[in-house]
Each structure stands twice: as structure tokens, then as C-alpha cells.
Amino acid sequence: MSEEKEEIRYILKFYFKKGKNATQAAKKICDVYGHDAVSIRVAQIWFKRFQSGNFNVKDTPRS
């Protein structure tokens, strides 16, 4: 995983803990990092993961 992806995930986690929704978080991140930094769909996937109590921002190993 690239360092930038991990950084984006930490920022998503920050916005989640601040009570923002995935769309708000993605838009704010893209304002700073560029329009292709993170999609709303990817942000939604990570927010769903955080809602389930999993705050690990690392990729899960694939077999």
C-alpha cells in the first residue's frame, strides 16, 4: 500500500470520528489532495468498516 493511501485512510478515520459522513470527508480530502485522491464510494467502504468497529487502516491480506 502506498503511503499516500494510508494517509488518506487516516484522514477518513479522523472525519469519521468527527461525525462527518463519507461524502463530506471525500470532498474535503479531494479539495486538498486533488479530485482523484479518494472516491466517495471508497470513502463509504471505509466508513462502513469504521462503523463496524474496525479502525485498522491497513489493507487486509489477499490470498
N, CA, C and O atoms as a printed pandas DataFrame, in Angstrom:
     atom_number atom_name residue_name chain_id  residue_number  x_coord  y_coord  z_coord
0              1         N          MET        A               1    0.853   -1.175    0.000
1              2        CA          MET        A               1    0.000    0.000    0.000
2              3         C          MET        A               1    0.891    1.227    0.000
3              4         O          MET        A               1    1.901    1.278    0.703
4              5         N          SER        A               2    0.512    2.200   -0.784
5              6        CA          SER        A               2    1.309    3.415   -0.819
6              7         C          SER        A               2    1.076    4.227    0.452
7              8         O          SER        A               2    0.030    4.140    1.094
8              9         N          GLU        A               3    2.083    5.012    0.784
9             10        CA          GLU        A               3    1.965    5.850    1.980
10            11         C          GLU        A               3    0.822    6.842    1.843
11            12         O          GLU        A               3    0.149    7.154    2.825
12            13         N          GLU        A               4    0.596    7.339    0.630
13            14        CA          GLU        A               4   -0.478    8.306    0.431
14            15         C          GLU        A               4   -1.846    7.672    0.690
15            16         O          GLU        A               4   -2.713    8.305    1.292
16            17         N          LYS        A               5   -2.049    6.431    0.245
17            18        CA          LYS        A               5   -3.327    5.753    0.507
18            19         C          LYS        A               5   -3.549    5.594    2.004
19            20         O          LYS        A               5   -4.649    5.820    2.507
20            21         N          GLU        A               6   -2.505    5.207    2.701
21            22        CA          GLU        A               6   -2.624    5.039    4.148
22            23         C          GLU        A               6   -2.930    6.377    4.814
23            24         O          GLU        A               6   -3.739    6.447    5.739
24            25         N          GLU        A               7   -2.285    7.427    4.345
25            26        CA          GLU        A               7   -2.538    8.766    4.886
26            27         C          GLU        A               7   -3.997    9.162    4.670
27            28         O          GLU        A               7   -4.635    9.698    5.575
28            29         N          ILE        A               8   -4.522    8.902    3.478
29            30        CA          ILE        A               8   -5.925    9.208    3.174
30            31         C          ILE        A               8   -6.844    8.438    4.116
31            32         O          ILE        A               8   -7.844    8.982    4.585
32            33         N          ARG        A               9   -6.519    7.195    4.395
33            34        CA          ARG        A               9   -7.351    6.382    5.292
34            35         C          ARG        A               9   -7.345    6.926    6.712
35            36         O          ARG        A               9   -8.374    6.905    7.388
36            37         N          TYR        A              10   -6.204    7.409    7.166
37            38        CA          TYR        A              10   -6.160    8.037    8.492
38            39         C          TYR        A              10   -7.023    9.297    8.521
39            40         O          TYR        A              10   -7.690    9.580    9.516
40            41         N          ILE        A              11   -7.004   10.043    7.429
41            42        CA          ILE        A              11   -7.829   11.254    7.357
42            43         C          ILE        A              11   -9.306   10.874    7.335
43            44         O          ILE        A              11  -10.122   11.535    7.977
44            45         N          LEU        A              12   -9.658    9.815    6.603
45            46        CA          LEU        A              12  -11.044    9.332    6.612
46            47         C          LEU        A              12  -11.464    8.945    8.026
47            48         O          LEU        A              12  -12.570    9.261    8.463
48            49         N          LYS        A              13  -10.580    8.264    8.729
49            50        CA          LYS        A              13  -10.866    7.868   10.117
50            51         C          LYS        A              13  -11.075    9.097   10.992
51            52         O          LYS        A              13  -11.964    9.112   11.843
52            53         N          PHE        A              14  -10.263   10.119   10.788
53            54        CA          PHE        A              14  -10.399   11.374   11.531
54            55         C          PHE        A              14  -11.788   11.982   11.302
55            56         O          PHE        A              14  -12.474   12.348   12.256
56            57         N          TYR        A              15  -12.195   12.085   10.032
57            58        CA          TYR        A              15  -13.504   12.666    9.733
58            59         C          TYR        A              15  -14.635   11.795   10.279
59            60         O          TYR        A              15  -15.656   12.320   10.724
60            61         N          PHE        A              16  -14.467   10.482   10.252
61            62        CA          PHE        A              16  -15.464    9.587   10.836
62            63         C          PHE        A              16  -15.639    9.894   12.319
63            64         O          PHE        A              16  -16.761   10.017   12.810
64            65         N          LYS        A              17  -14.523   10.014   13.023
65            66        CA          LYS        A              17  -14.581   10.281   14.467
66            67         C          LYS        A              17  -15.117   11.678   14.762
67            68         O          LYS        A              17  -15.635   11.925   15.851
68            69         N          LYS        A              18  -14.996   12.595   13.798
69            70        CA          LYS        A              18  -15.539   13.949   13.959
70            71         C          LYS        A              18  -17.042   13.997   13.685
71            72         O          LYS        A              18  -17.679   15.031   13.887
72            73         N          GLY        A              19  -17.611   12.873   13.223
73            74        CA          GLY        A              19  -19.044   12.820   12.972
74            75         C          GLY        A              19  -19.451   13.228   11.566
75            76         O          GLY        A              19  -20.635   13.425   11.295
76            77         N          LYS        A              20  -18.489   13.356   10.677
77            78        CA          LYS        A              20  -18.811   13.682    9.283
78            79         C          LYS        A              20  -19.265   12.414    8.570
79            80         O          LYS        A              20  -19.054   11.305    9.061
80            81         N          ASN        A              21  -19.889   12.587    7.408
81            82        CA          ASN        A              21  -20.243   11.404    6.627
82            83         C          ASN        A              21  -19.204   11.191    5.528
83            84         O          ASN        A              21  -18.337   12.038    5.314
84            85         N          ALA        A              22  -19.294   10.076    4.843
85            86        CA          ALA        A              22  -18.281    9.698    3.854
86            87         C          ALA        A              22  -18.196   10.700    2.708
87            88         O          ALA        A              22  -17.102   11.006    2.234
88            89         N          THR        A              23  -19.326   11.207    2.264
89            90        CA          THR        A              23  -19.327   12.172    1.166
90            91         C          THR        A              23  -18.622   13.455    1.573
91            92         O          THR        A              23  -17.801   13.982    0.822
92            93         N          GLN        A              24  -18.939   13.957    2.758
93            94        CA          GLN        A              24  -18.279   15.170    3.249
94            95         C          GLN        A              24  -16.774   14.962    3.350
95            96         O          GLN        A              24  -15.994   15.823    2.944
96            97         N          ALA        A              25  -16.376   13.828    3.887
97            98        CA          ALA        A              25  -14.951   13.534    4.065
98            99         C          ALA        A              25  -14.245   13.464    2.714
99           100         O          ALA        A              25  -13.180   14.057    2.541
100          101         N          ALA        A              26  -14.824   12.751    1.766
101          102        CA          ALA        A              26  -14.201   12.609    0.446
102          103         C          ALA        A              26  -14.043   13.965   -0.231
103          104         O          ALA        A              26  -13.002   14.246   -0.825
104          105         N          LYS        A              27  -15.065   14.798   -0.145
105          106        CA          LYS        A              27  -14.994   16.118   -0.780
106          107         C          LYS        A              27  -13.915   16.987   -0.146
107          108         O          LYS        A              27  -13.183   17.679   -0.853
108          109         N          LYS        A              28  -13.811   16.958    1.169
109          110        CA          LYS        A              28  -12.794   17.758    1.849
110          111         C          LYS        A              28  -11.388   17.262    1.508
111          112         O          LYS        A              28  -10.478   18.064    1.298
112          113         N          ILE        A              29  -11.215   15.956    1.454
113          114        CA          ILE        A              29   -9.908   15.385    1.104
114          115         C          ILE        A              29   -9.542   15.759   -0.333
115          116         O          ILE        A              29   -8.401   16.130   -0.607
116          117         N          CYS        A              30  -10.495   15.662   -1.235
117          118        CA          CYS        A              30  -10.228   15.999   -2.636
118          119         C          CYS        A              30   -9.947   17.488   -2.823
119          120         O          CYS        A              30   -9.211   17.865   -3.735
120          121         N          ASP        A              31  -10.517   18.328   -1.985
121          122        CA          ASP        A              31  -10.209   19.763   -2.036
122          123         C          ASP        A              31   -8.728   20.011   -1.785
123          124         O          ASP        A              31   -8.136   20.920   -2.366
124          125         N          VAL        A              32   -8.137   19.204   -0.923
125          126        CA          VAL        A              32   -6.732   19.384   -0.548
126          127         C          VAL        A              32   -5.791   18.579   -1.447
127          128         O          VAL        A              32   -4.779   19.105   -1.911
128          129         N          TYR        A              33   -6.117   17.312   -1.696
129          130        CA          TYR        A              33   -5.206   16.398   -2.387
130          131         C          TYR        A              33   -5.474   16.255   -3.886
131          132         O          TYR        A              33   -4.700   15.615   -4.597
132          133         N          GLY        A              34   -6.553   16.840   -4.360
133          134        CA          GLY        A              34   -6.899   16.716   -5.774
134          135         C          GLY        A              34   -8.122   15.844   -5.968
135          136         O          GLY        A              34   -8.442   15.004   -5.127
136          137         N          HIS        A              35   -8.802   16.050   -7.081
137          138        CA          HIS        A              35  -10.103   15.405   -7.295
138          139         C          HIS        A              35  -10.050   13.886   -7.361
139          140         O          HIS        A              35  -11.077   13.230   -7.184
140          141         N          ASP        A              36   -8.887   13.318   -7.609
141          142        CA          ASP        A              36   -8.801   11.858   -7.695
142          143         C          ASP        A              36   -8.167   11.218   -6.460
143          144         O          ASP        A              36   -7.758   10.057   -6.503
144          145         N          ALA        A              37   -8.085   11.961   -5.377
145          146        CA          ALA        A              37   -7.441   11.449   -4.153
146          147         C          ALA        A              37   -8.215   10.279   -3.558
147          148         O          ALA        A              37   -7.622    9.276   -3.158
148          149         N          VAL        A              38   -9.525   10.405   -3.500
149          150        CA          VAL        A              38  -10.373    9.335   -2.970
150          151         C          VAL        A              38  -11.774    9.516   -3.544
151          152         O          VAL        A              38  -12.274   10.636   -3.643
152          153         N          SER        A              39  -12.393    8.416   -3.917
153          154        CA          SER        A              39  -13.762    8.492   -4.431
154          155         C          SER        A              39  -14.742    8.425   -3.263
155          156         O          SER        A              39  -14.411    7.953   -2.176
156          157         N          ILE        A              40  -15.933    8.902   -3.513
157          158        CA          ILE        A              40  -16.979    8.829   -2.487
158          159         C          ILE        A              40  -17.258    7.365   -2.157
159          160         O          ILE        A              40  -17.480    7.024   -0.995
160          161         N          ARG        A              41  -17.247    6.503   -3.166
161          162        CA          ARG        A              41  -17.513    5.071   -2.932
162          163         C          ARG        A              41  -16.467    4.449   -2.016
163          164         O          ARG        A              41  -16.812    3.702   -1.101
164          165         N          VAL        A              42  -15.198    4.749   -2.252
165          166        CA          VAL        A              42  -14.136    4.214   -1.391
166          167         C          VAL        A              42  -14.298    4.755    0.028
167          168         O          VAL        A              42  -14.130    4.014    0.996
168          169         N          ALA        A              43  -14.620    6.033    0.154
169          170        CA          ALA        A              43  -14.846    6.616    1.479
170          171         C          ALA        A              43  -15.999    5.897    2.182
171          172         O          ALA        A              43  -15.922    5.631    3.382
172          173         N          GLN        A              44  -17.065    5.583    1.443
173          174        CA          GLN        A              44  -18.200    4.869    2.031
174          175         C          GLN        A              44  -17.791    3.487    2.519
175          176         O          GLN        A              44  -18.236    3.045    3.578
176          177         N          ILE        A              45  -16.954    2.807    1.761
177          178        CA          ILE        A              45  -16.482    1.476    2.168
178          179         C          ILE        A              45  -15.714    1.576    3.477
179          180         O          ILE        A              45  -15.923    0.774    4.388
180          181         N          TRP        A              46  -14.824    2.561    3.571
181          182        CA          TRP        A              46  -14.038    2.716    4.799
182          183         C          TRP        A              46  -14.917    3.143    5.976
183          184         O          TRP        A              46  -14.705    2.682    7.098
184          185         N          PHE        A              47  -15.890    4.009    5.739
185          186        CA          PHE        A              47  -16.783    4.424    6.822
186          187         C          PHE        A              47  -17.598    3.238    7.327
187          188         O          PHE        A              47  -17.835    3.118    8.529
188          189         N          LYS        A              48  -18.027    2.364    6.426
189          190        CA          LYS        A              48  -18.768    1.171    6.840
190          191         C          LYS        A              48  -17.878    0.289    7.718
191          192         O          LYS        A              48  -18.332   -0.272    8.715
192          193         N          ARG        A              49  -16.625    0.179    7.340
193          194        CA          ARG        A              49  -15.659   -0.597    8.128
194          195         C          ARG        A              49  -15.483    0.022    9.518
195          196         O          ARG        A              49  -15.471   -0.689   10.523
196          197         N          PHE        A              50  -15.349    1.337    9.566
197          198        CA          PHE        A              50  -15.203    2.020   10.857
198          199         C          PHE        A              50  -16.463    1.845   11.712
199          200         O          PHE        A              50  -16.366    1.654   12.925
200          201         N          GLN        A              51  -17.635    1.909   11.090
201          202        CA          GLN        A              51  -18.889    1.736   11.820
202          203         C          GLN        A              51  -18.984    0.358   12.453
203          204         O          GLN        A              51  -19.626    0.193   13.490
204          205         N          SER        A              52  -18.353   -0.625   11.843
205          206        CA          SER        A              52  -18.386   -1.981   12.395
206          207         C          SER        A              52  -17.391   -2.151   13.542
207          208         O          SER        A              52  -17.326   -3.210   14.166
208          209         N          GLY        A              53  -16.610   -1.092   13.815
209          210        CA          GLY        A              53  -15.657   -1.149   14.918
210          211         C          GLY        A              53  -14.238   -1.474   14.493
211          212         O          GLY        A              53  -13.342   -1.549   15.333
212          213         N          ASN        A              54  -14.022   -1.667   13.203
213          214        CA          ASN        A              54  -12.684   -1.972   12.689
214          215         C          ASN        A              54  -12.015   -0.662   12.263
215          216         O          ASN        A              54  -12.386   -0.067   11.252
216          217         N          PHE        A              55  -11.038   -0.226   13.038
217          218        CA          PHE        A              55  -10.355    1.031   12.750
218          219         C          PHE        A              55   -8.959    0.820   12.178
219          220         O          PHE        A              55   -8.167    1.760   12.107
220          221         N          ASN        A              56   -8.654   -0.406   11.771
221          222        CA          ASN        A              56   -7.365   -0.698   11.153
222          223         C          ASN        A              56   -7.370   -0.145    9.726
223          224         O          ASN        A              56   -8.234   -0.509    8.928
224          225         N          VAL        A              57   -6.424    0.723    9.402
225          226        CA          VAL        A              57   -6.394    1.340    8.077
226          227         C          VAL        A              57   -5.472    0.604    7.101
227          228         O          VAL        A              57   -5.271    1.056    5.974
228          229         N          LYS        A              58   -4.922   -0.513    7.529
229          230        CA          LYS        A              58   -4.053   -1.313    6.655
230          231         C          LYS        A              58   -4.909   -2.174    5.727
231          232         O          LYS        A              58   -6.044   -2.520    6.056
232          233         N          ASP        A              59   -4.356   -2.514    4.570
233          234        CA          ASP        A              59   -5.033   -3.445    3.667
234          235         C          ASP        A              59   -5.120   -4.816    4.318
235          236         O          ASP        A              59   -4.204   -5.231    5.028
236          237         N          THR        A              60   -6.214   -5.515    4.078
237          238        CA          THR        A              60   -6.308   -6.893    4.552
238          239         C          THR        A              60   -5.583   -7.778    3.547
239          240         O          THR        A              60   -5.688   -7.555    2.341
240          241         N          PRO        A              61   -4.853   -8.773    4.023
241          242        CA          PRO        A              61   -4.114   -9.640    3.101
242          243         C          PRO        A              61   -5.053  -10.389    2.166
243          244         O          PRO        A              61   -6.136  -10.822    2.561
244          245         N          ARG        A              62   -4.623  -10.530    0.933
245          246        CA          ARG        A              62   -5.417  -11.273   -0.053
246          247         C          ARG        A              62   -4.744  -12.603   -0.320
247          248         O          ARG        A              62   -3.517  -12.709   -0.346
248          249         N          SER        A              63   -5.572  -13.614   -0.517
249          250        CA          SER        A              63   -4.994  -14.944   -0.770
250          251         C          SER        A              63   -4.958  -15.260   -2.245
251          252         O          SER        A              63   -4.504  -16.336   -2.635
